[in-house]
Amino acid sequence: MTAEAWVLPTALGGNKAIASKATNRAGEGSFYTYLYYANFCLSLVNVGTLCGPGVQLNEWNHVAGTFDGTFIRVYVNGVLSATQEKPGSLTQGQMIELVFGKTAVNNWDLFSGVIDTVAISRIARTDFSYGKPTSISVEISTERNYQQPNAIPNVTLTMTSTKTVGNDDTGKPIPKFMITKTTNGSGVLLFPALEWDTYAISINGAATGYDMRATMPLLPVVVDPGSAITERLTLASHREDTLLVTVKDKQIPLDGA
């Protein structure tokens, strides 16, 4: 079997349940995935428990636990982090509900944060390359990229994901990821441990005093699993009548247009 999920923990300490088909009573149920401090654990009823390190606080992490009848394995962010030989048979736990963020019978070990894209499989998977986190580094300056850049510190940008988690009361989509950050003294900011997706980057011209003049690569940014993207933004002084336009030739964006 395989149990996997994307998790964004906002607090660590003790046991924090992710997906559970087990109770707190010995021998009842089937399996239990949870965080034990910064460790991801897979516990199989009547077989054993294995934990592996590597979960980051306040960041998206992909976690997975597998059992093939002989070995328990746990993966964090697409990488095998622990293996242990534990021969046995997985119990079905037919009378126990599958629940998320807590144990199946009570509210023990409530998860703190966000749990997303939980998947339970009947096979022991071995490839979790899609679980490797991505990152985007943004560099901003006042000159085009082929000239000597003049880095701009302390400029606030907002990055928004294409994936959504539903709609608000007005029917407007709620982005799965939207965060506002400020560039450092070198005009750089980093968005680490992102889920693969397509991301838009925006700037409030009235608030910052700058508008986007050019981007490389073109926005929005497509981020694949395990990739690290550097996005370079060229800014100009804010004006009410400015508009950043992407010109396409037969649906192919033209860099620098």
Protein Blocks (a to p, Z undefined) as FASTA:
>chain_A
ZZddddddfbeehjadfbdcddfbehiajbdcddehjbccdddehibccddehiaghiac
ddddddehjaccddeehiafbdcddeddddfklmbccdehiafkbmghiaedjdehiacd
fbdcfbfklmpccdddddddfbdfkbccdddehiacddddfbdcbdcfkopacdfbdcdd
dddfkopacdehiacddddddddfklnopacfbdcddddddddehiacddddddddddfk
bccddddeehiacehZZ
